[in-house]
Amino acid sequence: MQRYNVHESQQPVRDLVAEFGEKEIKPVFIDLDRRPEPQVLPKEYYRKLAKAGFIGFSMPKEYGGGGRSALEYATLIEELAWWDAPTSLLTAVPQLAVYPIIHFGNEDQKKKYIPKAASGELLPAFALTEENAGSDAANQSTMALPDGPNFVINGKKHFIMHGDYCDFCVLFCKIGPEEEGKRAKISAIMVDANTPGFKGETLLYKMGMRAA
Ligand SMILES: Cc1cc2nc3c(=O)[nH]c(=O)nc-3n(C[C@H](O)[C@H](O)[C@H](O)COP(=O)(O)OP(=O)(O)OC[C@H]3O[C@@H](n4cnc5c(N)ncnc54)[C@H](O)[C@@H]3O)c2cc1C
């Protein structure tokens, strides 16, 4: 769809989404919203988003992503949201989750997780919010305690997109005992979903964004 653009790189992104929207979003978005509970991740649909290059859009090219600019990425999400809001969320959150790995992960983590996240093979989650840490995100009560080369993490997150289905998450917490009670200090730890003790729950009867 032709819209006001601040840069010439935006219109090709809108055109790409328009083509995808006609073919892949329009025929299914109402049905996806009205599936019976439990409304889990629509895997086939997610794979189509990945195959179109949307999931890896902003991830670096050297790790299998599209290497697109922040403006192109924002345009992608805006345009997908015009077609269907849950589709924009399905596309944005994996990229949000991979962002800390791109910027702060080590080379092994980048090679292991980014290409498979970009291709849709692995589903990432961004685990920040807690019952008492929403807008006030610094009020984390999840605590990681060093245990030899590992951490033992205790805590409960909620509203985490794909928390029930993810393959790994970037989990925000405090490192005890040093960071306990210090608002400024929040750490992020990569957690594989098959780590013993990791448990996800599917949120039922959501008010909206049911396909995401
Ligand atoms: C569809 C969806 C997907 C999400 N996915 C994720 C995810 O993948 N990962 C993740 O970590 N989180 C996720 N979240 C959680 C989201 O980040 C939180 O909902 C958000 O941070 C707000 O926190 P809260 O819901 O606890 O609301 P609260 O922080 O309790 O806010 C409730 C209301 O109070 C207002 N308010 C809060 N503080 C103040 C203040 N000091 N002064 C005045 N007003 C105030 C807010 O504006 C809001 O209207 C998701 C949420 C939604 C809705």
The ligand as a Gaussian input file, in Angstrom:
#p B3LYP/6-31G(d) Opt

LIG

0 1
 C        0.066000      -8.768000      24.011000
 C        1.151000      -8.653000      25.037000
 C        2.350000      -9.324000      24.841000
 C        3.352000      -9.232000      25.793000
 N        4.512000      -9.913000      25.585000
 C        5.494000      -9.828000      26.502000
 C        6.720000     -10.557000      26.300000
 O        6.907000     -11.272000      25.297000
 N        7.684000     -10.457000      27.246000
 C        7.526000      -9.682000      28.363000
 O        8.450000      -9.639000      29.172000
 N        6.371000      -8.999000      28.587000
 C        5.359000      -9.056000      27.684000
 N        4.183000      -8.371000      27.899000
 C        4.005000      -7.652000      29.131000
 C        4.154000      -6.144000      28.980000
 O        5.504000      -5.792000      28.835000
 C        3.517000      -5.527000      30.235000
 O        2.132000      -5.768000      30.154000
 C        3.792000      -4.054000      30.334000
 O        5.136000      -3.834000      30.683000
 C        2.884000      -3.386000      31.383000
 O        2.982000      -4.042000      32.594000
 P        1.671000      -4.523000      33.396000
 O        0.791000      -5.283000      32.463000
 O        2.131000      -5.183000      34.641000
 O        0.882000      -3.194000      33.735000
 P        1.195000      -2.180000      34.911000
 O        2.643000      -1.816000      34.908000
 O        0.623000      -2.729000      36.171000
 O        0.353000      -0.935000      34.439000
 C       -1.076000      -0.915000      34.551000
 C       -1.539000       0.497000      34.244000
 O       -0.987000       1.422000      35.200000
 C       -0.287000       2.463000      34.533000
 N        0.889000       2.819000      35.332000
 C        1.917000       2.008000      35.674000
 N        2.808000       2.675000      36.421000
 C        2.331000       3.936000      36.551000
 C        2.814000       5.098000      37.214000
 N        3.955000       5.098000      37.903000
 N        2.068000       6.218000      37.129000
 C        0.900000       6.229000      36.435000
 N        0.395000       5.157000      35.791000
 C        1.100000       4.029000      35.851000
 C        0.088000       1.899000      33.169000
 O        0.228000       2.924000      32.197000
 C       -1.108000       1.011000      32.864000
 O       -2.168000       1.738000      32.304000
 C        3.165000      -8.441000      26.962000
 C        1.967000      -7.756000      27.142000
 C        0.972000      -7.855000      26.203000
 C       -0.314000      -7.096000      26.437000

